[in-house]
Amino acid sequence: MSGAVDGERRAPALSPKLVIGLVIAVLALVFVFQNTANGKVSFLGWEFNAPAWLWMLVLFVAGLVVGSIFPWFRRRR
């Protein structure tokens, strides 16, 4: 008999999306641990000190916000 018997559960297979998500998560952690040195940013007379990975995260989020506010920069089909 092949297949699962009634009442027997199979472990879910790893989907490609899950594998890609795990790889990206591991790469993000490696990036964070390699960029822990503090960086100083001056903006409008204020000075901020934070780890380099945090500054890059702030820039990434700013890019997401700008991309969602100005959708006309996206390619149209």
DAKAMO-V153856 format. One record per residue. N is the residue number from 0. SS is DSSP state (H for helix, E for strand, - for the rest). PSI is psi in whole degrees, -180 to 180 (999 if undefined). Layout:
N_SS_PSI ; N_SS_PSI
This chain:
0_-_132 ; 1_-_157 ; 2_-_179 ; 3_-_140 ; 4_-_149 ; 5_-_134 ; 6_-_-14 ; 7_-_131 ; 8_-_143 ; 9_-_150 ; 10_-_137 ; 11_-_143 ; 12_-_152 ; 13_-_122 ; 14_-_156 ; 15_H_-36 ; 16_H_-41 ; 17_H_-43 ; 18_H_-45 ; 19_H_-41 ; 20_H_-42 ; 21_H_-41 ; 22_H_-44 ; 23_H_-40 ; 24_H_-43 ; 25_H_-43 ; 26_H_-38 ; 27_H_-42 ; 28_H_-42 ; 29_H_-44 ; 30_H_-46 ; 31_H_-46 ; 32_H_-23 ; 33_H_-12 ; 34_-_56 ; 35_-_-6 ; 36_-_142 ; 37_E_145 ; 38_E_148 ; 39_E_132 ; 40_E_131 ; 41_E_131 ; 42_E_118 ; 43_-_40 ; 44_-_-11 ; 45_E_150 ; 46_E_135 ; 47_E_140 ; 48_E_131 ; 49_E_163 ; 50_E_151 ; 51_H_-38 ; 52_H_-32 ; 53_H_-39 ; 54_H_-40 ; 55_H_-35 ; 56_H_-41 ; 57_H_-44 ; 58_H_-39 ; 59_H_-46 ; 60_H_-39 ; 61_H_-40 ; 62_H_-39 ; 63_H_-42 ; 64_H_-48 ; 65_H_-40 ; 66_H_-32 ; 67_H_-27 ; 68_H_-37 ; 69_-_74 ; 70_H_-14 ; 71_H_-9 ; 72_H_-13 ; 73_-_152 ; 74_-_144 ; 75_-_151 ; 76_-_999
